[in-house]
Amino acid sequence: MPIKKFRKNWLCLILVFAMFFMMIAPVGAAVPVGRQSMLIGFHNFPGAAEHALLKRYGATVTREFSIIPSVEVDLPAHAISALSRNTLIDYIEPNFEFFAIEQTTPWGINRIQAPAVWDKTTGSGVIVAVLDTGVGPHTDLPAVQSATNTIDGSGNNDGHGHGTHVAGTVAALNNTYGVVGAAPLVTLYSAKVLSDSGSGTAGSVAAGIDWAAQQGANIINMSLGSGSSSQTIENACNAAYSQGILLVAAAGNSGNRRGTGDNVIYPAKYESVIAVAATDSSDKRAYFSSTGPAVELSAPGVSILSTYLNNGYATASGTSMASPHVAGVAALVWAADKTQSNVAVRQILRDTAQDLGMAANHQGYGLVRADLAVAAVNATLPTHYSLTVNVEGNGIVVADPSSDTYSSGTEVTLTATATDGWEFTRWEGDFESADPTITITMNDNKTLTAVFTEISQTGPTLTVNKVGDGTVEVDNVAVTLPYVLAATTSTSVELTAVAATNWEFEKWEVDGNEVGDTDGVITVEMDGDKTAIAYFKEIQYTPPPGDASNISVETDKPSYSWNSWVNITVTLTDYSGVGIAGETVMITVMQGDGTYGSYSVITGDNGVGIVRHRIRRNDPKGTWVVEANFNGLTEDTTFQVQ
């Protein structure tokens, strides 16, 4: 592919485009004197009590999050200590400043074998959100489909270049000029979480993760980090990962030439994030690449050519450049089978990584390989089905296990819970039930709707229960008992009682009065609160003595040879185990589809009868069946002919 020449006015930029190591400091520039910008994590999502607490201490909320119970505030410095002791609060931490780690550039697309799989997968349909300095307009990049700015809200344009460079490694178009990314047909999202100077805050990064999760991103790339851990960012990463998002981040440029120490930065160091180390063109660890047990994968990160500002190109080095290689390969794997979970994609990347012969603290599982990863997907491609759950009214639905797609045969339990003032009514769609908790088997794509209705503040309620074994339908829908229905005055409700096996319906009682006929169907007029109870009674049946209720048959040996006799014993008893005499039992000896003997035997005083069957020369070998039959009561046994 032809490579555009660098523009002359970039030369000075390239010369000073050195590594931007992560630095950390509390943010203070935009906060009034005497106040500090802090991140506060609550035990629960903040409501009236939490906001009242903040107001009491003079805190101003500057940002809230939707997937973690945290807020960004500025507040008087003297209030921090008192707030930290309040039982509503889980933690308080400074709103640390984050910076883009180093700039570096790509030859690595060929090394990870991405072009080898483009005839099978190009990342189409997979959303990759780049959390960085923004993404600038570039003819060699796909249009950014969704963007945000969590720094100051002024726009997503990249005034730094780091984010545009990272985006090119993931998604540069496979056209006739410039460069090409690992996954040239991904859907590109961009969150500007770092300023044009390459710095941001823990709050801006967490807000970017929060935004990407709300936008439905599949993969988040974070070529950024800090030497200090932020509880807010860790919580956001964990929440996004639990929602099915794959998070990839640069391991950092804090390594040394000896490769010693544990110096992986955050958020790469969190368990829910893939930490990516950098390698050079000789498959060696880049001297600057951070090391430690958190390193999970490696990718090219030295002299990486990619898109840059002003529709140009630049070369850069660092784990910032390695991370988008992994994000791109993850998109290729996911696009090859969109039913996979983030956990499954992550495991494939691990399982197919190429061992470069380095210590695990240097390379993790090894060098990411697009060809091996996609081949692994195609080799074990299971059947997956999608589950779409809609909500009508006010309530929530929890799925266990939780995923957008499931492998064939997976059992999924859905639990619908109404919010205050509402009640669960029914499930509609591919599974209908009035039970708020249902279990479905994923053998095809399913769409369900949980219907919630507002509870009337003045209408009566109907409480339905049962005594004995049976089920109850309310307006022809089976319900789990006890069941409470809120109804409007004068509404009629039909109740149907259905007895279980070996039980029979006895009666309905409404408010203690017997109503209805023996068919189990009644109509209750809801002119006030009512309680209806269905009564079932067990059917008692004892066979009379002498009635056969059990038959058994056996042979004297498990196997026989030609020209030998099979002694067949049949026993006939009543329900109490007493033998029944004088009854004729039919015996049939079979092999395959053929019948080789039919006999009748009359039982003796103890209910036992014996017949003999001869195995003749040239009778078939294998498994034979002996069946005993008395008036439709049957039993069989087998033996072998060897």
C-alpha positions as CSV (number, residue, x, y, z in Angstrom):
1,M,0.0,0.0,0.0
2,P,1.5,3.4,-0.9
3,I,2.3,5.6,2.1
4,K,1.8,9.3,2.0
5,K,4.8,11.4,2.6
6,F,5.0,13.4,5.8
7,R,4.2,17.0,5.3
8,K,7.2,19.3,6.0
9,N,5.4,21.2,8.8
10,W,5.1,17.9,10.7
11,L,8.8,17.4,11.0
12,C,9.2,19.4,14.1
13,L,6.1,17.7,15.6
14,I,7.6,14.3,14.9
15,L,10.9,15.3,16.5
16,V,9.2,16.4,19.7
17,F,6.5,13.7,19.6
18,A,8.2,11.9,22.5
19,M,6.5,9.6,24.9
20,F,3.9,11.2,27.1
21,F,4.3,9.2,30.3
22,M,1.3,9.2,32.6
23,M,1.5,11.7,35.3
24,I,-1.0,12.3,38.1
25,A,-2.0,15.3,40.2
26,P,-5.2,16.6,41.7
27,V,-7.1,18.9,39.3
28,G,-7.4,22.4,40.5
29,A,-7.4,24.9,37.6
30,A,-11.2,25.1,37.1
31,V,-12.0,24.9,40.8
32,P,-12.4,28.1,42.9
33,V,-9.7,28.9,45.5
34,G,-10.3,27.0,48.7
35,R,-12.3,24.2,47.0
36,Q,-11.2,20.9,45.5
37,S,-12.5,18.7,42.7
38,M,-13.2,15.2,44.2
39,L,-14.9,12.0,43.2
40,I,-17.3,10.5,45.7
41,G,-18.5,6.9,45.6
42,F,-21.7,6.1,47.5
43,H,-22.9,2.6,48.6
44,N,-26.1,3.2,46.6
45,F,-26.9,5.3,43.6
46,P,-27.4,8.8,45.0
47,G,-30.9,9.9,45.8
48,A,-32.4,12.6,48.0
49,A,-30.4,11.7,51.1
50,E,-27.1,11.7,49.3
51,H,-27.8,15.0,47.5
52,A,-28.9,16.6,50.8
53,L,-25.7,15.4,52.4
54,L,-23.6,17.0,49.7
55,K,-25.6,20.3,49.9
56,R,-25.1,20.4,53.7
57,Y,-21.3,20.4,53.2
58,G,-21.3,22.9,50.4
59,A,-20.5,20.5,47.6
60,T,-21.5,21.2,44.0
61,V,-22.1,18.2,41.8
62,T,-20.3,18.7,38.5
63,R,-20.9,15.3,37.0
64,E,-23.0,12.2,37.7
65,F,-22.6,8.6,36.3
66,S,-25.2,6.1,35.2
67,I,-23.4,2.8,35.7
68,I,-21.7,3.4,39.0
69,P,-23.0,5.1,42.2
70,S,-20.5,8.0,42.1
71,V,-20.5,11.8,41.5
72,E,-17.8,14.4,40.6
73,V,-18.0,17.4,42.9
74,D,-16.1,20.5,43.9
75,L,-16.3,21.2,47.6
76,P,-14.6,23.1,50.4
77,A,-11.4,21.4,51.4
78,H,-12.3,21.3,55.1
79,A,-15.5,19.2,54.2
80,I,-13.5,16.2,52.9
81,S,-12.6,14.7,56.2
82,A,-16.1,15.0,57.6
83,L,-17.7,13.5,54.5
84,S,-15.3,10.6,54.4
85,R,-16.7,9.4,57.8
86,N,-20.4,9.5,56.7
87,T,-22.0,6.0,56.4
88,L,-23.6,6.9,53.1
89,I,-20.2,7.2,51.4
90,D,-18.0,4.3,50.2
91,Y,-15.0,6.4,49.3
92,I,-13.7,9.9,48.5
93,E,-10.7,10.4,46.2
94,P,-9.1,13.3,44.4
95,N,-10.1,13.9,40.8
96,F,-6.7,12.9,39.6
97,E,-5.4,14.3,36.3
98,F,-4.7,11.8,33.5
99,F,-2.4,12.3,30.6
100,A,-2.0,10.5,27.3
101,I,0.9,8.1,27.4
102,E,3.6,8.1,24.7
103,Q,3.1,8.6,21.0
104,T,4.4,5.8,18.7
105,T,3.5,4.4,15.3
106,P,2.6,1.1,13.2
107,W,4.2,-1.5,11.0
108,G,2.4,-4.0,13.1
109,I,-0.7,-4.7,11.0
110,N,1.2,-7.3,9.0
111,R,2.9,-8.7,12.0
112,I,-0.4,-9.6,13.7
113,Q,-1.5,-11.2,10.5
114,A,-4.7,-9.0,10.2
115,P,-4.7,-8.9,6.3
116,A,-4.9,-12.7,6.3
117,V,-8.4,-12.7,7.7
118,W,-10.0,-9.8,5.8
119,D,-11.6,-12.2,3.4
120,K,-13.5,-13.6,6.4
121,T,-13.9,-10.7,8.8
122,T,-13.2,-7.0,8.7
123,G,-14.8,-6.0,12.0
124,S,-18.1,-5.0,10.4
125,G,-20.9,-4.5,12.8
126,V,-18.6,-4.2,15.9
127,I,-18.4,-0.9,17.7
128,V,-15.0,0.2,19.0
129,A,-15.0,3.3,21.2
130,V,-11.6,5.1,21.4
131,L,-11.2,7.0,24.7
132,D,-8.5,9.5,24.0
133,T,-7.8,13.1,22.9
134,G,-10.6,12.8,20.3
135,V,-10.5,11.8,16.7
136,G,-9.8,14.4,14.0
137,P,-11.3,14.3,10.5
138,H,-9.3,12.2,8.1
139,T,-10.0,10.8,4.6
140,D,-8.3,7.5,5.6
141,L,-10.6,7.0,8.6
142,P,-14.2,6.0,8.7
143,A,-16.6,8.7,9.9
144,V,-17.0,8.7,13.7
145,Q,-20.6,7.5,14.2
146,S,-21.0,8.8,17.8
147,A,-18.8,11.1,19.8
148,T,-18.7,13.0,23.1
149,N,-16.4,15.3,25.1
150,T,-16.1,14.6,28.8
151,I,-13.5,17.3,29.4
152,D,-15.4,20.5,28.7
153,G,-18.2,19.5,26.2
154,S,-16.8,21.8,23.5
155,G,-16.5,19.1,20.8
156,N,-14.7,15.9,19.9
157,N,-12.0,17.3,17.5
158,D,-8.5,16.1,18.3
159,G,-6.1,19.0,18.8
160,H,-3.3,16.7,20.1
161,G,-3.0,13.9,17.5
162,H,-2.8,11.0,20.0
163,G,-6.4,9.9,19.6
164,T,-6.3,10.2,15.8
165,H,-3.2,8.1,15.6
166,V,-4.7,5.4,17.9
167,A,-8.0,5.4,15.8
168,G,-6.0,4.7,12.6
169,T,-4.4,1.6,14.1
170,V,-7.8,0.2,14.9
171,A,-9.9,1.4,11.9
172,A,-8.0,3.1,9.1
173,L,-9.7,2.3,5.8
174,N,-8.5,-0.4,3.4
175,N,-8.5,1.9,0.4
176,T,-5.9,2.8,-2.3
177,Y,-3.8,5.2,-0.2
178,G,-2.4,5.9,3.2
179,V,-2.4,3.2,5.9
180,V,-4.9,0.5,6.9
181,G,-6.1,-0.5,10.4
182,A,-6.4,-3.9,11.9
183,A,-10.2,-3.9,11.5
184,P,-11.0,-1.5,8.6
185,L,-14.8,-1.8,8.7
186,V,-15.5,-1.4,12.4
187,T,-17.9,1.2,13.6
188,L,-15.8,3.9,15.2
189,Y,-17.0,5.9,18.3
190,S,-14.9,8.5,20.0
191,A,-14.9,9.9,23.5
192,K,-12.6,12.9,24.1
193,V,-11.5,12.2,27.7
194,L,-8.1,13.9,27.4
195,S,-7.6,17.6,26.5
196,D,-5.6,18.9,23.6
197,S,-2.6,18.9,25.9
198,G,-3.0,15.2,26.5
199,S,-4.3,15.3,30.0
200,G,-7.7,14.5,31.7
201,T,-9.1,13.5,35.0
202,A,-10.3,10.3,36.5
203,G,-13.8,11.8,36.3
204,S,-13.4,12.5,32.5
205,V,-12.1,8.9,31.9
206,A,-14.9,7.3,34.0
207,A,-17.4,9.5,32.2
208,G,-16.1,8.2,28.8
209,I,-16.5,4.6,29.9
210,D,-20.0,5.5,31.2
211,W,-20.9,7.1,27.8
212,A,-19.5,4.2,25.8
213,A,-21.5,1.7,27.8
214,Q,-24.7,3.7,27.2
215,Q,-24.0,4.0,23.5
216,G,-23.7,0.2,23.2
217,A,-20.0,-0.1,22.4
218,N,-18.6,-3.6,22.1
219,I,-15.0,-2.7,22.7
220,I,-13.3,0.2,24.5
221,N,-9.7,1.2,23.8
222,M,-7.9,3.3,26.4
223,S,-4.4,4.3,25.3
224,L,-4.0,6.3,28.5
225,G,-3.4,5.7,32.1
226,S,-2.0,6.7,35.5
227,G,0.4,5.4,38.1
228,S,-2.3,5.8,40.7
229,S,-5.5,3.7,41.0
230,S,-8.9,5.4,40.9
231,Q,-11.8,3.5,42.6
232,T,-14.2,5.4,40.3
233,I,-12.5,4.2,37.1
234,E,-12.1,0.7,38.5
235,N,-15.8,0.6,39.3
236,A,-16.7,1.9,35.8
237,C,-14.5,-0.7,34.1
238,N,-16.0,-3.5,36.2
239,A,-19.5,-2.3,35.5
240,A,-18.8,-2.0,31.7
241,Y,-17.2,-5.5,31.6
242,S,-20.2,-7.0,33.5
243,Q,-22.4,-5.4,30.8
244,G,-20.6,-7.3,28.1
245,I,-18.0,-4.8,27.0
246,L,-14.4,-5.7,26.3
247,L,-11.9,-3.2,27.6
248,V,-8.4,-2.9,26.3
249,A,-5.7,-0.5,27.6
250,A,-2.0,0.3,27.3
251,A,0.1,-1.4,29.9
252,G,2.3,1.8,30.2
253,N,5.7,3.0,29.3
254,S,7.2,2.7,32.8
255,G,9.4,-0.3,32.1
256,N,13.2,-0.5,32.2
257,R,15.7,-2.2,30.0
258,R,16.1,-5.1,32.4
259,G,12.4,-5.7,32.4
260,T,12.2,-5.8,36.2
261,G,9.5,-4.7,38.5
262,D,5.7,-4.4,38.5
263,N,5.0,-1.1,36.8
264,V,1.8,-1.7,34.8
265,I,-0.3,1.4,35.0
266,Y,-4.1,1.9,35.5
267,P,-6.7,1.2,34.1
268,A,-4.7,-1.6,32.4
269,K,-3.9,-3.1,35.7
270,Y,-7.5,-3.8,36.6
271,E,-8.7,-7.4,36.3
272,S,-11.6,-6.4,34.0
273,V,-9.2,-4.7,31.5
274,I,-6.7,-6.4,29.0
275,A,-3.3,-4.9,29.6
276,V,-1.3,-4.7,26.4
277,A,2.5,-4.6,26.3
278,A,4.6,-3.4,23.3
279,T,7.0,-5.3,21.1
280,D,9.4,-4.3,18.4
281,S,9.9,-5.6,14.8
282,S,12.2,-8.3,16.2
283,D,9.5,-9.6,18.5
284,K,11.3,-8.3,21.5
285,R,9.8,-6.4,24.4
286,A,10.1,-2.7,23.7
287,Y,12.5,-1.4,26.3
288,F,10.0,1.1,27.7
289,S,7.1,-1.4,27.9
290,S,5.8,-1.8,31.5
291,T,6.1,-5.2,33.1
292,G,4.2,-7.1,35.7
293,P,1.7,-9.9,36.3
294,A,-1.1,-7.8,34.9
295,V,0.4,-7.9,31.4
296,E,-2.1,-10.0,29.4
297,L,-1.2,-9.6,25.7
298,S,1.5,-8.1,23.5
299,A,1.3,-6.2,20.2
300,P,3.5,-4.1,18.0
301,G,4.3,-0.8,19.6
302,V,7.5,0.6,18.1
303,S,7.7,2.9,15.1
304,I,4.0,2.5,14.2
305,L,2.7,4.4,11.2
306,S,-0.8,5.7,11.5
307,T,-3.2,8.6,10.7
308,Y,-2.5,12.0,12.2
309,L,-3.7,15.6,12.3
310,N,-4.4,17.7,9.2
311,N,-5.2,14.6,7.1
312,G,-1.6,13.4,7.5
313,Y,0.4,10.5,8.9
314,A,2.9,10.1,11.7
315,T,5.1,7.4,13.3
316,A,5.0,6.8,17.0
317,S,6.0,4.3,19.7
318,G,4.6,3.1,22.9
319,T,2.0,0.8,24.5
320,S,-0.5,3.4,23.4
321,M,0.1,2.1,19.9
322,A,0.1,-1.6,20.9
323,S,-3.3,-1.4,22.6
324,P,-5.3,-0.5,19.4
325,H,-3.8,-3.5,17.7
326,V,-5.4,-5.8,20.2
327,A,-8.7,-3.8,20.1
328,G,-8.7,-4.2,16.3
329,V,-8.1,-8.0,16.5
330,A,-10.8,-8.3,19.1
331,A,-13.2,-6.6,16.7
332,L,-12.2,-9.1,13.9
333,V,-12.9,-12.0,16.3
334,W,-16.2,-10.6,17.4
335,A,-17.4,-9.8,13.9
336,A,-16.6,-13.4,12.9
337,D,-19.2,-14.6,15.4
338,K,-21.3,-11.8,16.9
339,T,-23.0,-14.1,19.3
340,Q,-19.9,-14.4,21.4
341,S,-19.6,-12.7,24.8
342,N,-16.8,-10.4,25.8
343,V,-15.4,-13.1,28.0
344,A,-15.3,-15.6,25.1
345,V,-13.5,-13.1,22.8
346,R,-11.0,-12.4,25.5
347,Q,-10.3,-16.1,26.1
348,I,-9.8,-16.6,22.3
349,L,-7.2,-13.8,22.2
350,R,-5.4,-15.4,25.1
351,D,-5.6,-19.0,23.7
352,T,-4.3,-18.0,20.3
353,A,-1.5,-15.6,21.2
354,Q,1.9,-16.4,19.9
355,D,4.5,-17.2,22.6
356,L,7.5,-15.1,21.9
357,G,9.7,-16.9,24.4
358,M,9.7,-14.1,26.9
359,A,8.7,-14.1,30.6
360,A,4.9,-13.9,31.2
361,N,5.5,-10.5,33.0
362,H,6.9,-9.2,29.7
363,Q,4.5,-10.6,27.1
364,G,1.5,-12.0,29.0
365,Y,0.0,-14.8,26.9
366,G,2.0,-13.7,23.9
367,L,1.7,-11.7,20.7
368,V,-1.9,-11.2,19.5
369,R,-2.5,-13.0,16.2
370,A,-5.6,-12.2,14.1
371,D,-5.2,-15.2,11.9
372,L,-5.0,-17.7,14.7
373,A,-7.8,-16.0,16.7
374,V,-10.3,-15.9,13.8
375,A,-9.4,-19.5,12.8
376,A,-10.3,-20.6,16.4
377,V,-13.7,-18.9,16.1
378,N,-14.4,-20.6,12.8
379,A,-13.2,-24.0,14.1
380,T,-15.5,-24.1,17.1
381,L,-18.3,-21.8,16.0
382,P,-21.3,-22.8,18.2
383,T,-24.9,-22.0,17.6
384,H,-25.9,-18.9,19.5
385,Y,-29.2,-17.1,19.8
386,S,-30.2,-13.6,20.8
387,L,-32.5,-12.7,23.6
388,T,-34.2,-9.3,23.5
389,V,-36.2,-8.3,26.6
390,N,-38.4,-5.2,26.4
391,V,-40.2,-3.5,29.3
392,E,-43.7,-2.0,29.1
393,G,-44.5,0.2,32.0
394,N,-42.3,0.8,35.0
395,G,-40.1,-2.1,36.2
396,I,-36.9,-3.9,35.7
397,V,-35.9,-7.3,34.4
398,V,-32.8,-9.3,35.5
399,A,-31.5,-12.2,33.4
400,D,-29.4,-15.0,34.9
401,P,-27.0,-15.6,33.2
402,S,-26.9,-12.1,31.7
403,S,-25.9,-11.8,28.1
404,D,-27.3,-10.5,24.7
405,T,-26.6,-13.9,23.1
406,Y,-26.6,-17.5,24.4
407,S,-25.3,-20.8,23.1
408,S,-28.0,-23.3,22.1
409,G,-29.6,-25.1,25.0
410,T,-28.7,-22.4,27.6
411,E,-31.4,-22.0,30.3
412,V,-32.0,-18.4,31.2
413,T,-34.0,-17.2,34.2
414,L,-35.7,-13.9,33.9
415,T,-37.1,-12.1,36.9
416,A,-39.4,-9.1,36.5
417,T,-39.6,-6.6,39.4
418,A,-42.1,-3.7,39.5
419,T,-41.2,-0.3,40.8
420,D,-43.2,1.4,43.5
421,G,-46.8,2.0,42.4
422,W,-46.6,-0.6,39.6
423,E,-47.2,-4.3,39.5
424,F,-46.0,-7.0,37.1
425,T,-48.8,-8.3,34.9
426,R,-47.5,-10.8,32.4
427,W,-44.9,-11.8,29.9
428,E,-45.7,-11.4,26.2
429,G,-44.0,-12.4,23.0
430,D,-42.1,-15.7,22.5
431,F,-43.0,-16.9,26.1
432,E,-46.3,-16.1,27.8
433,S,-46.8,-16.3,31.6
434,A,-48.1,-14.4,34.5
435,D,-45.3,-15.6,36.7
436,P,-42.7,-12.8,37.3
437,T,-39.9,-15.4,37.3
438,I,-39.6,-17.6,34.3
439,T,-37.0,-19.9,32.9
440,I,-36.6,-20.2,29.1
441,T,-34.4,-22.5,27.0
442,M,-32.4,-20.7,24.2
443,N,-33.1,-22.9,21.2
444,D,-33.8,-19.9,18.9
445,N,-33.9,-16.1,18.9
446,K,-36.4,-14.9,21.4
447,T,-38.1,-11.5,22.1
448,L,-40.1,-11.1,25.3
449,T,-41.8,-8.1,26.9
450,A,-42.4,-7.7,30.6
451,V,-45.7,-5.8,31.1
452,F,-46.1,-3.7,34.2
453,T,-49.4,-1.9,35.1
454,E,-49.9,1.0,37.4
455,I,-51.6,0.0,40.7
456,S,-54.9,1.8,41.2
457,Q,-54.8,3.9,44.3
458,T,-58.6,3.4,45.0
459,G,-59.5,0.1,43.4
460,P,-59.9,-3.2,45.3
461,T,-57.5,-6.2,45.3
462,L,-58.1,-9.9,44.7
463,T,-56.0,-12.3,46.6
464,V,-55.9,-15.8,45.2
465,N,-54.5,-18.9,46.9
466,K,-55.1,-22.7,47.1
467,V,-55.2,-25.7,49.4
468,G,-54.0,-29.0,47.9
469,D,-52.3,-29.7,44.7
470,G,-53.4,-27.9,41.5
471,T,-53.0,-24.7,39.5
472,V,-55.1,-21.5,39.2
473,E,-55.6,-19.4,36.1
474,V,-56.6,-15.7,36.4
475,D,-58.4,-14.7,33.2
476,N,-57.0,-17.8,31.5
477,V,-53.4,-17.1,32.5
478,A,-51.6,-19.4,34.9
479,V,-50.3,-17.6,38.0
480,T,-48.0,-18.4,40.9
481,L,-49.8,-18.5,44.2
482,P,-50.4,-16.7,46.4
483,Y,-51.3,-14.1,43.7
484,V,-52.6,-10.5,44.3
485,L,-54.4,-8.7,41.5
486,A,-55.2,-5.0,41.6
487,A,-58.5,-4.3,39.8
488,T,-60.7,-1.4,39.1
489,T,-64.1,-1.2,40.9
490,S,-66.8,-3.3,39.1
491,T,-64.2,-5.3,37.1
492,S,-65.0,-9.0,36.7
493,V,-62.2,-11.6,37.1
494,E,-62.5,-15.2,36.0
495,L,-60.8,-17.8,38.1
496,T,-60.1,-21.4,36.9
497,A,-58.9,-24.2,39.2
498,V,-57.1,-27.1,37.5
499,A,-56.4,-30.2,39.7
500,A,-53.0,-31.9,39.5
501,T,-52.6,-35.6,38.6
502,N,-54.3,-37.8,41.3
503,W,-56.1,-34.8,42.7
504,E,-59.5,-33.4,42.1
505,F,-61.1,-30.0,42.4
506,E,-63.3,-29.7,45.4
507,K,-64.6,-26.1,45.8
508,W,-64.0,-22.4,45.5
509,E,-64.4,-20.2,48.6
510,V,-64.6,-16.4,48.2
511,D,-64.3,-14.5,51.5
512,G,-65.1,-17.8,53.3
513,N,-68.3,-18.6,51.3
514,E,-68.4,-21.6,48.9
515,V,-69.2,-20.5,45.3
516,G,-69.4,-22.0,41.9
517,D,-69.9,-25.5,40.4
518,T,-67.6,-28.5,40.3
519,D,-66.1,-27.4,37.0
520,G,-63.7,-25.1,38.9
521,V,-64.6,-21.9,37.0
522,I,-66.0,-18.9,38.8
523,T,-66.4,-15.2,38.1
524,V,-65.6,-12.8,40.9
525,E,-67.1,-9.3,40.8
526,M,-64.5,-6.8,42.1
527,D,-66.8,-4.6,44.1
528,G,-64.4,-4.7,47.0
529,D,-61.3,-6.5,48.3
530,K,-61.8,-10.2,47.9
531,T,-59.9,-13.4,48.9
532,A,-60.5,-16.5,46.8
533,I,-59.2,-20.0,47.7
534,A,-59.3,-23.1,45.5
535,Y,-59.6,-26.4,47.4
536,F,-58.2,-29.6,45.9
537,K,-58.4,-33.1,47.4
538,E,-56.3,-36.1,46.7
539,I,-57.9,-39.1,45.0
540,Q,-57.6,-42.1,47.2
541,Y,-57.5,-45.4,45.4
542,T,-56.6,-48.8,46.9
543,P,-56.8,-51.8,44.5
544,P,-58.7,-54.7,45.9
545,P,-56.7,-57.7,47.1
546,G,-56.0,-60.2,44.3
547,D,-55.8,-57.5,41.6
548,A,-52.5,-57.8,39.8
549,S,-50.4,-54.6,40.1
550,N,-46.9,-55.8,39.5
551,I,-45.2,-58.3,37.2
552,S,-41.5,-59.3,37.0
553,V,-39.5,-61.6,34.7
554,E,-36.0,-62.9,34.8
555,T,-33.7,-65.5,33.3
556,D,-31.5,-67.9,35.3
557,K,-28.3,-66.7,33.6
558,P,-27.2,-63.5,31.8
559,S,-25.8,-65.3,28.7
560,Y,-26.1,-68.6,26.8
561,S,-24.5,-70.5,24.0
562,W,-26.1,-72.5,21.2
563,N,-28.0,-75.7,22.1
564,S,-28.6,-74.5,25.7
565,W,-31.8,-73.9,27.7
566,V,-33.0,-70.6,29.1
567,N,-35.1,-70.9,32.3
568,I,-37.5,-68.0,32.5
569,T,-39.3,-67.1,35.7
570,V,-42.3,-64.8,35.9
571,T,-43.8,-63.5,39.2
572,L,-47.2,-61.9,39.5
573,T,-48.2,-60.0,42.7
574,D,-50.9,-57.6,44.0
575,Y,-50.4,-54.1,45.3
576,S,-49.2,-55.5,48.7
577,G,-46.7,-57.8,47.2
578,V,-48.7,-61.1,47.7
579,G,-48.4,-63.6,44.9
580,I,-51.4,-64.2,42.6
581,A,-52.0,-67.8,41.7
582,G,-53.9,-69.4,38.7
583,E,-53.4,-66.6,36.2
584,T,-52.1,-67.1,32.7
585,V,-49.1,-65.0,31.7
586,M,-47.8,-64.7,28.1
587,I,-44.1,-65.0,27.5
588,T,-42.5,-63.8,24.3
589,V,-38.8,-64.4,23.4
590,M,-37.4,-62.0,20.7
591,Q,-34.2,-61.0,19.0
592,G,-34.1,-58.0,16.8
593,D,-37.3,-57.9,14.8
594,G,-37.9,-61.6,15.1
595,T,-39.9,-63.7,17.6
596,Y,-38.3,-67.0,18.5
597,G,-40.7,-68.3,21.0
598,S,-44.2,-67.6,22.5
599,Y,-45.3,-69.4,25.7
600,S,-48.1,-69.2,28.3
601,V,-47.6,-70.1,31.9
602,I,-50.0,-70.4,34.8
603,T,-48.8,-68.9,38.0
604,G,-48.6,-71.1,41.1
605,D,-49.6,-70.4,44.7
606,N,-46.8,-68.0,45.2
607,G,-47.5,-66.2,41.9
608,V,-44.5,-67.7,40.2
609,G,-44.5,-69.5,36.8
610,I,-41.5,-71.0,34.9
611,V,-41.0,-71.8,31.3
612,R,-37.9,-73.0,29.3
613,H,-36.7,-71.8,25.9
614,R,-34.0,-73.5,23.9
615,I,-31.3,-71.6,22.0
616,R,-30.8,-73.5,18.8
617,R,-27.7,-73.8,16.6
618,N,-27.3,-70.9,14.3
619,D,-29.7,-68.7,16.3
620,P,-28.5,-65.0,16.0
621,K,-26.0,-63.9,18.6
622,G,-26.3,-60.7,20.5
623,T,-29.0,-59.3,22.9
624,W,-32.3,-61.1,23.2
625,V,-35.5,-59.8,24.9
626,V,-37.9,-61.7,27.1
627,E,-41.3,-60.0,27.6
628,A,-44.0,-61.0,30.1
629,N,-47.6,-59.8,29.6
630,F,-50.6,-60.1,31.8
631,N,-53.7,-58.2,30.7
632,G,-51.6,-55.3,29.5
633,L,-49.3,-55.3,32.5
634,T,-45.9,-55.9,31.0
635,E,-42.2,-56.3,32.0
636,D,-39.1,-57.4,30.1
637,T,-35.6,-58.5,30.6
638,T,-32.6,-59.3,28.4
639,F,-29.9,-61.9,28.0
640,Q,-27.0,-62.5,25.6
641,V,-26.3,-65.3,23.1
642,Q,-22.6,-65.7,22.6
